[in-house]
Amino acid sequence: MSDSDTAAGGSPFDDIRALARSVPAREDSRYSELLSAADSVGQDLRPLGRLAVPLARIVSVQGQDEPRLARPLVAVFTGSQGVADDAVHGAKTRVVGLSEGQCAVRGVAQAAGAAFKVYEFGTEYPAADLRQGPSLSERDCAAAIAFGMEVVAEGADVVVMGNAGFGSATAAAAIALGLFGGTAEYWASGTGEKGLARIDAVREGARANADLMGNPLDVLRAFGGRDLAGTVGAIIACAHQRIPVILDGYVVTAAAAVAHAIAPEAVAHCVAGHVSGEPAHRALLDRLDLAPVLDLDVNIGDGTGGALALQVLQAAAAGLGTLSR
């Protein structure tokens, strides 16, 4: 995919591209050393199984001999998309639910010893309807990316990223189509009238934004609301600070796909926490060459699956520590 500038003389996206392309390199020697040690110390019995791979990825990012997962943050990005009916009310309801209502992710985060924070991205100001043209202007998209970068200010040593945006699954499906091609039916899903409406919306959005399929950030502004743009910014900022990211569901993975399309190394610090019940989620992970830690049929993208994966990785890291003694 070409990633040429969208406007002569520079654009608001120029700095974002430069940041994505200049992330610190992983220490590949630490990656291979951990995998080798896990096998040799375990006498080829693979005591950590497939978990050695994400742990190796984490140490190669952090530049440490052992994974540091003691100060985790579960960050949930919310926003509203004009493609969804009653987007503002729906988004507000989700924010209240996450903060004080019935949701599993807060309890799972607490059990993992993680801080929990909801990041609101213009909940009361929906992104434009992607069926009629771009969701965001370049300037608004770049501003949301920059705001998302503030996640690194929390001082975490690992960040689980989830999304509870209203209409964001439709936006994510459209982004996947814009980045990788295919059909609306392949990337969008759902049951009954709701599922058909989502597929139709992605198809209409692709037609309305056909002239913005040339590079990843244009695809992002064409379809992704502020919450998705903010997630892209958070992923890139964590890469620069050598903070591993555990990706939760389909929407967050779509944001990672945007960063990957700009520069594959921009997501070298990312681990797939789980594969959700969203049919196209596994296909999207395959495009990023990421294998999920968990496959529990968790069909929500608010960070629950990623926080569960965090606890598994914390336990595996503790096991690695006793293997090494």
Buried (B, 14 or more C-beta within 10 A) or exposed (E): EEBEEBEEEEBBBBEBBEBBEEBBEBBEEBBEBBBEBBBEBBEEEEBBEEBBBBBBBBBBBBEBEBBBBEBBBBBBBBBBBBBBEEBBEBBBEBBEBBBEEEBBBBEBBEEBEBBBBBBBBBBEBBBBBBBEEBBBEBEBBBBBBBBBBEBBEEEBBBBBBBBBBBBBBBBBBBBBBBBBEEEBBBBBBBEEEEEEBBBBBBBBBBEBBEEBBBBBBBBBBBBBBBBBBBBBBBBBBBBBBBBBBBBBBBBBBBBBBBBBBBBEBBBBBBBBBBBBBBEBBBBBBEBBEBBBBBEBEBEBBBBBBBBBBBBBBBEBBEBBEEBEE
